[in-house]
Amino acid sequence: MANRNMEHQRAIADSAAAGVETETNEFAKREDFKSRYVYEAVGMPKDPVVLEAVDKWANVCGDVIYPTMKDEGLYDENEPGHKEALEELTSAQEELAKLLPDAHFQINVVTFENGHIQLSTS
């Protein structure tokens, strides 16, 4: 369920998109991402470098992290392969954080200044 901040970000992004006249001010849409795990992107500039970094982070989450998590959503880096998966995730997050102002990561969401990206698990 979306929190109020995410709903506020959607409203701002929708308002800004309605007044967009130049290509440089466009926001990325779901269709702009190659990763099947990107569920929603709000307030994100349509920059190919950022899109690629988001795809990389999303694919690490979906292809590497989710399959290694236990049913309860718990993650144990002492399990075989978990430490390496966590290192790969950290690397992808650090790369993306350099491109998004004030990025904060959660399990399947990254929030940043005026926007967020939400992932699906399938």
C-alpha positions as CSV (number, residue, x, y, z in Angstrom):
1,M,0.0,0.0,0.0
2,A,1.3,3.4,-0.9
3,N,2.0,5.9,1.8
4,R,1.0,9.6,1.6
5,N,4.4,10.7,0.5
6,M,4.2,8.3,-2.5
7,E,0.7,9.5,-3.4
8,H,2.0,13.1,-3.2
9,Q,4.9,12.3,-5.5
10,R,2.5,10.7,-8.0
11,A,0.4,13.9,-8.0
12,I,3.4,16.1,-8.5
13,A,4.8,13.9,-11.3
14,D,1.4,13.8,-13.0
15,S,1.0,17.6,-12.8
16,A,4.5,18.1,-14.1
17,A,4.1,15.6,-16.9
18,A,0.9,17.4,-18.1
19,G,2.9,20.6,-18.7
20,V,6.0,18.9,-20.2
21,E,6.8,20.4,-23.6
22,T,10.5,19.5,-24.0
23,E,12.1,16.1,-24.2
24,T,14.6,17.0,-21.4
25,N,11.8,17.4,-18.8
26,E,10.2,14.0,-19.5
27,F,9.7,11.5,-16.7
28,A,10.5,7.8,-17.1
29,K,7.5,5.5,-17.4
30,R,7.3,1.7,-16.7
31,E,7.8,1.1,-20.4
32,D,11.1,2.8,-20.4
33,F,12.7,0.1,-18.2
34,K,14.1,-3.2,-19.5
35,S,13.8,-5.0,-16.2
36,R,10.5,-6.9,-15.7
37,Y,10.8,-6.2,-12.0
38,V,10.1,-2.4,-12.2
39,Y,6.5,-2.0,-11.2
40,E,6.3,1.8,-10.8
41,A,8.6,4.8,-11.3
42,V,7.4,8.2,-10.2
43,G,9.3,11.5,-10.6
44,M,12.3,9.9,-12.3
45,P,14.0,11.8,-15.2
46,K,14.1,9.9,-18.5
47,D,17.9,9.6,-18.5
48,P,19.4,6.5,-20.1
49,V,22.2,6.2,-17.6
50,V,19.8,6.3,-14.7
51,L,17.4,3.9,-16.4
52,E,20.2,1.4,-16.9
53,A,21.2,1.7,-13.2
54,V,17.6,1.1,-12.1
55,D,17.4,-1.9,-14.4
56,K,20.6,-3.3,-12.9
57,W,19.4,-2.8,-9.3
58,A,15.9,-4.2,-10.1
59,N,17.4,-7.3,-11.8
60,V,19.7,-8.0,-8.8
61,C,16.8,-7.7,-6.5
62,G,14.6,-10.0,-8.7
63,D,17.0,-12.5,-10.0
64,V,19.5,-12.7,-7.1
65,I,18.1,-11.5,-3.8
66,Y,14.4,-12.6,-3.9
67,P,15.2,-16.3,-4.8
68,T,17.7,-16.5,-1.8
69,M,15.3,-15.1,0.7
70,K,13.4,-17.5,3.0
71,D,9.6,-17.6,2.9
72,E,9.4,-15.2,5.8
73,G,11.3,-12.6,3.9
74,L,14.3,-13.1,6.1
75,Y,17.8,-12.9,4.8
76,D,20.8,-14.7,6.3
77,E,24.2,-13.9,4.9
78,N,25.6,-17.0,6.5
79,E,23.6,-19.2,4.1
80,P,25.5,-20.3,1.0
81,G,25.4,-17.7,-1.7
82,H,23.7,-15.0,0.4
83,K,26.8,-13.0,1.2
84,E,27.7,-12.8,-2.5
85,A,24.2,-11.8,-3.4
86,L,24.2,-9.1,-0.7
87,E,27.5,-7.7,-2.1
88,E,26.0,-7.6,-5.6
89,L,22.9,-5.8,-4.3
90,T,25.1,-3.3,-2.3
91,S,27.1,-2.6,-5.5
92,A,24.0,-2.0,-7.6
93,Q,22.5,0.2,-4.8
94,E,25.7,2.3,-4.5
95,E,25.7,2.8,-8.3
96,L,22.1,4.0,-8.4
97,A,22.5,6.1,-5.3
98,K,25.1,8.2,-7.1
99,L,22.5,9.1,-9.7
100,L,19.5,9.7,-7.6
101,P,19.4,12.6,-5.1
102,D,18.8,11.6,-1.5
103,A,18.2,7.9,-2.3
104,H,16.9,5.6,0.4
105,F,16.6,1.8,-0.2
106,Q,14.2,-0.7,1.2
107,I,13.5,-4.3,0.2
108,N,11.7,-3.5,-3.1
109,V,11.5,0.3,-3.1
110,V,13.9,3.2,-3.5
111,T,12.8,6.7,-2.6
112,F,14.6,9.8,-3.7
113,E,14.0,13.5,-3.9
114,N,10.6,14.0,-5.4
115,G,10.1,10.4,-6.5
116,H,10.3,6.6,-5.9
117,I,10.7,3.4,-7.8
118,Q,8.8,0.3,-6.7
119,L,9.6,-3.3,-7.7
120,S,7.5,-6.4,-8.1
121,T,8.7,-9.8,-7.2
122,S,7.7,-11.4,-10.5
